[in-house]
Amino acid sequence: HIETHYKMVERNLDCDFRYIVFSDRMLNLNIPAVVYKLWDKYRSLGGCFNRLYTFSGEMINYFGNQPFICMDLDMIITGNITDIVTKEGDFIYYKMPGPDGTGSRMNCGMYKFGYPGSRDHVWNVFDSDPELAIQLSTHIPGTDQGWCNYHIELDKEHSWDISDGIYDFRIHLLEKGITDLPEDAKIVMWPGPRDPSQVEWQEKFSWISEHYC
């Protein structure tokens, strides 16, 4: 999964980049990746609460004082993403449709920081009382995603959406019965339990194997 994601980035990005992986296991990768031991910050809570630590100012220890993007491995990169990656802003998130296809919410499958800790209040407030934070955001789908959607004033933040060529597999394609890849698609996000490496999806959507490799 890691090597496939790296190859998709490399094919579709027209600028230099450093690829960093956080893992809780030993990795023998055939790509030029920097691998760090995954931190343990509320992993015991389950879900993706551990990921909220990416909002901490301590990320400067991994990335230096420069922009960085967090990406899920199960996305499919289908077009050139240079304009997406180089978009400027202290914080940028992927704005996806709401659960019923209306409204919008933050998808934690991809977000960018202009510099480490640019939105450190997201981590600091959660870390100060995680039980309360979970109680306040438990009505919103997701774990870390629930807290981000509850706590961040998203209407005041920069974002990417379908106009940038970023599609949600479930909402934009699967639920609409669309099997062809949209011509302007650059990234197809794969939220939920589905995985683009699964044969059942590759058989139904022929473009997956073309790009997810």
C-alpha positions in Angstrom: 0.0 0.0 0.0 2.8 2.4 0.9 4.8 1.7 -2.2 1.7 2.0 -4.4 0.8 5.4 -2.9 4.4 6.7 -3.3 4.4 5.7 -7.0 1.1 7.5 -7.6 2.4 10.6 -6.0 5.7 10.5 -7.9 3.9 10.0 -11.3 1.5 12.9 -10.7 3.5 15.6 -8.9 5.7 18.1 -10.7 7.8 19.3 -7.8 10.3 17.9 -5.3 8.9 16.3 -2.3 10.0 14.3 0.8 7.8 11.2 1.5 7.5 10.4 5.2 5.8 7.3 6.7 4.7 6.7 10.3 4.4 3.1 11.2 4.1 0.8 14.2 6.0 -2.0 12.5 9.4 -2.6 10.8 9.2 -1.7 7.1 11.5 -2.8 4.3 10.4 -0.4 1.5 11.7 -0.2 -2.0 11.0 3.5 -2.2 13.0 6.6 -1.0 10.8 7.1 2.1 11.7 8.4 5.6 10.2 6.1 8.2 9.4 7.1 11.7 8.0 5.1 14.6 4.3 5.9 15.0 3.6 7.8 18.2 1.2 6.5 20.8 -1.2 9.3 21.6 -4.6 7.9 22.6 -4.3 4.8 20.4 -6.1 2.9 23.2 -9.2 5.0 22.4 -9.4 3.2 19.1 -10.5 4.7 15.8 -8.2 7.4 14.5 -7.8 9.6 17.5 -4.1 9.0 17.4 -4.0 11.0 14.2 -5.0 14.2 15.9 -1.4 14.5 17.1 -0.5 15.7 13.5 -2.1 19.0 14.6 0.5 19.4 17.4 3.3 21.9 17.1 5.7 19.0 17.8 5.3 17.9 14.2 8.2 20.4 13.6 10.4 17.6 14.9 9.4 15.5 11.8 8.8 18.0 9.1 10.9 21.0 10.0 9.4 24.4 9.7 7.8 23.8 6.4 4.4 22.8 4.8 3.3 19.2 4.9 0.3 17.2 3.8 -1.2 14.2 5.6 -2.6 11.7 3.1 -4.5 8.4 3.6 -2.9 5.4 1.8 -6.1 4.2 0.3 -6.7 7.2 -2.0 -6.3 6.7 -5.8 -4.3 9.5 -7.5 -5.6 9.6 -11.1 -4.2 12.9 -12.4 -1.7 15.7 -11.8 -1.9 16.9 -8.2 0.7 19.7 -8.4 -1.9 22.5 -8.0 -3.5 20.6 -5.1 -0.2 20.1 -3.2 1.1 23.6 -3.8 -2.1 25.4 -2.8 -1.1 28.0 -0.1 -2.8 28.5 3.2 -2.1 28.0 6.9 -4.5 25.1 6.9 -6.3 23.3 4.0 -8.8 20.4 4.3 -10.7 18.2 1.9 -14.4 19.4 2.0 -16.6 16.4 1.2 -20.4 16.2 0.9 -22.3 15.4 4.1 -23.3 11.8 5.0 -26.6 12.2 3.0 -24.9 13.9 0.1 -25.9 17.4 1.1 -24.0 20.1 3.0 -20.3 19.5 3.6 -17.8 18.3 6.2 -14.1 17.8 6.7 -12.6 14.5 5.5 -9.5 13.6 7.4 -8.1 11.5 4.6 -6.2 14.6 3.4 -5.2 17.9 4.9 -2.3 20.4 4.7 -0.6 22.6 7.2 1.3 25.7 6.1 3.6 25.1 9.0 3.7 22.6 11.9 1.2 23.6 14.6 -0.7 26.1 12.5 -3.9 24.7 14.1 -2.4 23.3 17.2 -5.6 24.2 19.2 -7.2 21.1 17.6 -4.7 18.9 19.4 -4.3 21.0 22.6 -8.0 21.2 23.4 -8.5 17.5 22.8 -5.4 16.5 24.8 -6.5 18.6 27.7 -9.7 16.6 28.2 -10.2 13.8 25.6 -13.2 12.3 27.4 -15.1 15.7 27.2 -14.0 16.2 23.6 -15.4 12.8 22.6 -18.6 13.5 24.4 -19.0 16.8 22.6 -18.3 15.4 19.1 -19.7 11.9 19.4 -22.8 12.8 17.4 -20.6 13.5 14.3 -19.4 10.5 12.2 -15.8 9.5 12.7 -13.4 9.7 15.6 -10.7 12.3 14.8 -12.9 13.4 12.0 -15.8 13.9 14.4 -13.6 16.1 16.6 -12.2 18.1 13.7 -15.7 18.8 12.3 -17.0 19.8 15.8 -14.0 22.0 16.8 -12.6 23.7 13.7 -14.5 26.6 12.2 -14.4 25.1 8.8 -16.2 27.8 7.0 -13.3 30.1 7.8 -10.6 27.7 6.5 -9.2 27.0 3.0 -10.3 23.8 1.4 -10.2 21.5 -1.6 -13.4 20.0 -3.1 -14.7 18.4 -6.2 -13.9 21.6 -8.2 -10.2 20.7 -7.5 -10.8 17.2 -9.0 -11.1 15.4 -5.7 -14.0 12.9 -5.7 -15.4 10.8 -2.9 -15.8 7.2 -4.1 -18.9 6.4 -2.2 -20.9 9.6 -2.6 -19.8 10.7 -6.1 -19.5 7.4 -7.8 -20.7 4.3 -6.0 -24.1 5.6 -4.8 -24.7 7.3 -8.2 -24.0 4.1 -10.1 -21.1 5.8 -12.0 -18.4 3.3 -13.0 -16.4 5.5 -15.3 -13.7 7.8 -13.9 -14.7 11.5 -14.3 -12.5 13.2 -16.8 -11.4 15.9 -14.4 -10.6 13.5 -11.5 -7.2 13.9 -9.9 -7.8 12.1 -6.6 -10.5 9.6 -5.6 -10.9 9.3 -1.8 -11.9 6.0 -0.3 -13.5 6.6 3.0 -14.9 3.7 5.1 -14.0 -0.1 5.0 -13.6 -0.4 1.2 -10.0 -0.6 -0.2 -8.9 0.0 -3.8 -6.6 -3.0 -3.6 -9.6 -5.3 -3.3 -10.3 -7.4 -6.4 -14.1 -6.9 -6.3 -13.7 -3.2 -6.8 -11.0 -3.5 -9.5 -13.3 -5.8 -11.5 -16.2 -3.4 -11.3 -14.2 -0.2 -11.9 -11.6 -0.9 -14.6 -9.8 2.4 -14.1 -8.7 1.4 -10.6 -5.9 -1.0 -11.7 -4.8 1.5 -14.3 -4.0 4.2 -11.6 -3.6 2.2 -8.4 -0.2 0.8 -9.2 
